[in-house]
Every structure is written in C-alpha cells, then in structure tokens.
Amino acid sequence: MGENVETRGKGRRMDRDVDVPTRILIEGLLRADGTVDGHTLYATAGALDKTDQQVRLCIKRLVAEGKFTQEGRGRQATLRATPKAVREMEPDVEFVRLAYQQDRGTTTPWDGYWHLVGFAIPESSRKARDTLRTRVIYLGGALLQGGLYVSPHAWEPYVLDVAANLDVEQHLSSLTTRDLTVGTLEDPVKIAAQLWPLDEIAAGYERLLDVATARLHSLQNTPAIDAVTMTIELAAEFTRAMEPDPLLPPELLPTNWIGKRARSVTAQCWTLLAQVDGADKLPSLFHLYAGAIDDQDARVR
C-alpha cells in the first residue's frame, strides 16, 4: 500500500507494453480542429507496433460508422471527426472530472440514497432495449434483477436522456430509496461489494498504476521522450481501467482504494507531459483530460 512510486517504477520494465486498440489510437490523435493527421497517425501506429493494414481497416470501419470522414489516402490523408464522434467523447471527460473530485474529497458526501431504474421493453423494440441496457451499465448501473438496475448516484437525467433518444422513455420507471436489501445484505458497503465486481475493477487499476508509474519514471529521468505515443498509451490504459468503474462514492469503497492511487500517478504524468516541448500540439484528448484533472491532483496521496 505504501510502496514508493519511484521504487515501483524502477522495478518495472520502463517500456512496459500497452495494448492500444487501433480505434483508441485514431480517436486519441484527434486535434483541436477535429482532424487526425495521416503522418502522425501512421508514425504513432508504427511506434506501437501496429501495421499499416490495421490502421487502414480501422479507418474504414470508423468511416462506415459515421464517426469520421476521410480526405486523401494513406499518410497524406486527413481524417475529420463527425459531430457524432465528438459527442461520444464528452461524457468520458465528465466522468474523469467526477473521479478526481472524489479523490480529493470535494464531492458532496453520499446521502445514503440508492437510485433505481427499471424497464420492460417489448420484443418489437429489442434493439433499443439492448442499447438502453448497455448504456445503463456504462453509466455504472448494477443489475438487481431482470430489468432493474441500481446506482448510488443521481443518474436519472442521464438514463432518461438515453431512453428519450431511443424513444422508449414510456417504458422506463425510476425510484429512490434508503432501504435497500440485497438477499440478506443491508449494509451499503457489503451491498456494493456484492453488486459490482470490485476485484476486477481493482485489477484494472493495478495495471494502470504499473503503466503510469513506468511512464512517470521515464518522464522524470529520460531527456527525450515520444510525448504523443506516451499520451496515447496512458489514455488507452486509463480508459481501460475507468470504463468498468461505476465511480462509487468513497463511502462504499474498500479502504485505500487503488483507483485513487492509480489516477494520482496518471495525473502526475499528465502534469509532466504538459511541460514537454510542443505540448500545445499534443492531441486534443490530452488537453481534454488535462482540463478535467486539476493540478492539485498531481501528487500521490
């Protein structure tokens, strides 16, 4: 628990591999003007041991999904994000901001209320039902029983927005309660441990802590680094750790929750990356995250 970050970094491979999905690579290289430069894309892909064919196939899929348009070919190409791609990035930044607010204790203490949403959508709207279920889980909901999900957060506006976009809000019900029992469990901490896979989530943060610690050591001790590639690696591992995390209030988490430590070391990396030459030209993803991570978070707690 009290392992020194520098010691941990020296004990790890400094070039510890990070599996960066090609999709995350492309979306992560988006610039402030909504474009991705072909030269930068293929160069960064090469640094991450990805082939040109992998990049081309992924571009084709993203264009087919309506997320990007392509102007030109190969390294001469410019990819331009559609409004759909930009919109899908925005909620992530909001959740990152919430995570760091929780870490530094600036959120309102949990009021003890559980927020439940339930839905029974006809088979004729199966696609909408499946999409709503996926989004509810993405928003941190845990399944209580068939069609009934719970969160400790006041998530109703987000769920209602998703349901409205799918035109199924008439099938949605919601309620709040401080009197939730799951099986024989009544203690909120035990209920949270039962409903959410905290061990799996912690394992993801353990991986992020290793990766971020290695990158922090490089930033502190290596004169020249590939800041773009490091940004993408950190963003990929950070996303992988954060996506399954419901961001439970600290009152419901185990003591010395590893997510807080992993995010703190990642924030230190972000702070140092902001100081490298050409930092203003780093992908917009870097600047979005930097805006969500306040400087006061950039220290191990």
Long-range contacts (C-beta under 8 A, 24 or more apart in sequence): 1-256, 5-213, 5-216, 5-265, 5-300, 6-217, 6-220, 8-209, 8-210, 8-213, 9-213, 9-214, 9-216, 9-217, 10-217, 12-210, 12-213, 12-214, 12-217, 13-214, 14-214, 14-217, 14-218, 15-214, 16-210, 16-211, 16-214, 18-48, 18-211, 18-233, 18-236, 18-237, 19-236, 20-48, 20-50, 20-232, 20-233, 20-236, 21-236, 22-50, 22-54, 22-55, 22-57, 22-58, 23-58, 23-61, 23-62, 24-232, 24-235, 24-236, 24-239, 25-50, 25-55, 25-58, 25-232, 25-236, 26-55, 26-58, 26-59, 26-62, 26-68, 26-79, 27-62, 27-67, 27-81, 27-85, 27-89, 27-285, 28-231, 28-232, 28-235, 28-236, 28-283, 28-285, 29-228, 29-232, 29-283, 29-285, 30-81, 30-85, 30-89, 30-283, 30-284, 30-285, 31-283, 31-284, 32-284, 32-287, 34-80, 34-81, 34-86, 35-78, 35-79, 35-80, 35-81, 36-68, 36-78, 36-79, 36-80, 36-81, 37-78, 38-72, 38-74, 38-75, 38-76, 38-77, 38-78, 38-79, 39-75, 40-228, 41-75, 41-79, 42-74, 42-75, 44-228, 44-229, 44-232, 47-226, 47-229, 48-229, 48-232, 48-233, 89-285, 89-288, 91-158, 92-239, 92-242, 93-288, 93-289, 93-291, 93-292, 94-292, 95-242, 95-247, 96-242, 96-289, 96-292, 96-293, 97-292, 98-247, 99-242, 99-245, 99-247, 99-259, 99-263, 100-263, 100-267, 100-292, 100-293, 100-294, 100-297, 102-247, 102-249, 102-250, 102-260, 103-260, 103-263, 103-264, 103-297, 103-301, 104-294, 104-296, 104-297, 105-250, 107-249, 109-249, 109-251, 110-152, 110-249, 110-250, 110-251, 110-252, 112-178, 112-188, 113-152, 113-154, 113-176, 113-177, 113-178, 114-150, 114-151, 114-152, 114-176, 114-177, 114-178, 114-180, 115-150, 115-151, 115-152, 115-153, 115-154, 115-155, 115-156, 115-174, 115-175, 115-176, 116-144, 116-148, 116-149, 116-150, 116-174, 116-175, 116-176, 116-177, 117-141, 117-148, 117-149, 117-155, 117-156, 117-159, 117-172, 117-173, 117-174, 118-147, 118-148, 118-149, 118-172, 118-173, 118-174, 119-147, 119-163, 119-168, 119-171, 119-172, 119-173, 120-147, 120-171, 121-168, 121-171, 122-171, 125-168, 125-171, 128-166, 128-167, 128-168, 129-168, 131-162, 131-166, 132-162, 132-163, 132-166, 132-168, 135-159, 135-162, 136-162, 138-243, 140-245, 140-246, 140-247, 140-248, 141-246, 142-195, 142-196, 142-246, 143-195, 144-182, 144-195, 150-180, 150-195, 151-246, 152-188, 152-192, 152-248, 152-249, 152-252, 153-247, 153-249, 188-251, 188-252, 189-251, 189-252, 192-248, 192-252, 192-253, 193-254, 196-246, 196-248, 197-244, 198-253, 198-254, 200-244, 201-241, 201-244, 201-245, 201-259, 202-254, 202-257, 202-258, 202-259, 204-240, 204-241, 204-244, 204-245, 205-241, 205-245, 205-258, 205-259, 205-261, 205-262, 205-263, 206-258, 206-262, 207-237, 207-240, 207-241, 208-237, 208-238, 208-240, 208-241, 208-262, 208-263, 208-266, 209-258, 209-261, 209-262, 209-265, 211-237, 212-237, 212-238, 212-262, 212-265, 212-266, 212-268, 212-269, 213-265, 215-269, 216-265, 216-268, 216-269, 216-272, 219-269, 219-272, 219-273, 220-272, 225-276, 227-273, 227-276, 227-278, 227-279, 227-282, 228-282, 228-283, 230-269, 230-273, 231-273, 231-282, 231-283, 231-285, 231-286, 232-283, 234-266, 234-269, 234-270, 235-285, 235-286, 235-289, 238-263, 238-266, 238-289, 260-301, 261-300, 261-301, 263-297, 264-297, 264-298, 264-299, 264-300, 264-301, 265-300, 266-293, 267-293, 267-297, 267-298, 267-299, 268-298, 268-299, 268-300, 270-298, 271-295, 271-298
